[in-house]
Amino acid sequence: MIVIDAASPTPPYEQLRAQLARQIQDRSLAVGTRLPTIRRLAADLGLAVNTVGRAYRELEEAGLIETRGRAGSFVSAAGEQALERARRAARDYAAVITSVGIDPTEAIRIIEAALDRASTP
């Protein structure tokens, strides 16, 4: 279920994108699942078509969904591949951190700082 909080400082497209991404990543939406059309989801959520379109575009750019022309948008297998790639990178990072003797709390701070830098334009 998607819930858009109109009072949130987070833009509606980002709320939608984040909720769909979370559902794809936790497998609530399985690979191959057909998503509602942009118009349908916009109507259901009371959002502008462009708002939903932007969320879908960003999910597609991230490899989480794919659009197959008139057939619609579907949860992509590439999203599963991206998750596996992230899991491998995390295992590799944990091995490096352990080998150099950095404690887990500091390792998490390092990751959080890197994520902050990566998300800042």
Secondary structure as GFF3:
##gff-version 3
##sequence-region A 1 121
A	DSSP	alpha_helix	12	25	.	.	.	ID=ss1
A	DSSP	alpha_helix	38	45	.	.	.	ID=ss2
A	DSSP	alpha_helix	49	61	.	.	.	ID=ss3
A	DSSP	beta_strand	65	67	.	.	.	ID=ss4
A	DSSP	three_ten_helix	69	71	.	.	.	ID=ss5
A	DSSP	beta_strand	73	75	.	.	.	ID=ss6
A	DSSP	alpha_helix	77	100	.	.	.	ID=ss7
A	DSSP	alpha_helix	104	119	.	.	.	ID=ss8
###
